[in-house]
Amino acid sequence: MDWLDRVARLRQWSRDGVRAPHKPLLLLYALGRYQRDPGGAELLYSAVEGDLKRLLAEYGPVRATTPAYPFHHLVSDGVWEVRTDRGPGSPGSVVRELRASGAVGRLVPELRDALRREPSLLGRIARTLLDSHFPPSLHADLCAAVGLELDDAAGAPVPGGRRRRGSRMRESVLTAYEYRCAFCGYDGMIGTLPVGLEAAHVRWWAYGGPDDVENGLCLCSLHHKLLDQGVLGVGEGHRVLVSQRFVGRGSAAREQVLALAGRPLLGPQPGLSPVADAHRLWHARQVFQGEARPALQHQPQPQPELGSESRAAPAP
């Protein structure tokens, strides 16, 4: 049985392109529990409900949701089983029924056997789930949240997935934005190599976001992660959105995040396409957290000096 292929094709609820990573999050959580304790990796719904709610709140869709949905419906994908005090089988996706019946879920015996025979399979399954449903900037944090330790830094190709052109996109996006963060203007380099600058997908690659400039932003590492966590976004007129849910009391949070509200993006170069409306609207609906803070009154942004100090393209 090809477990990677089965995991890559988890059936998920879908309507109008809405993100629904409920099953992948539950499966990642179950893999983390199995990795720590293969012999006792049963998950009592009432005991893990709080953990799963937190995962869905942080990494799931913007709309309110419940962990009862994946706990019941993952059974249909052939990787998960549920039993209750009455015997095998799930009582459904109603929270009170899962609690009252003592519902317990775990990986199916065939998958557990495969993981015992081939220990590296766990890491490949986890990488497939991460690559298929979440942007790379969130992978390390998500693994920590579910208790997974992955050694395979290179990852595994997603079965049936699209081929990525990451290096080509990075070069195109950083050049389009002249090697500076589109949100804050950070432009650090060592020699001719940019440091701490990344090409961010606005519409996540895992959800059909293309590897091109119209779906990209050059961002510093901090603002890339905040974009992917829904703290920051791109609004009408290509101005920075800052979520009202973000709270920062110190001067660093005020200067590096709160002060960005309403600020126009820096770039791209004249003649190059800004972020396409379809991609920024996807992010606003699927990732951005809640309502945006009101725009602040900003002073004009200083422009970089041109001439002999102009940026050189990074060495190949």
Order of alpha helices (4+ residues) and beta strands (2+ residues): alpha-alpha-beta-alpha-alpha-beta-beta-alpha-beta-alpha-alpha-alpha-alpha-beta-beta-beta-beta-alpha-beta-beta-alpha-alpha
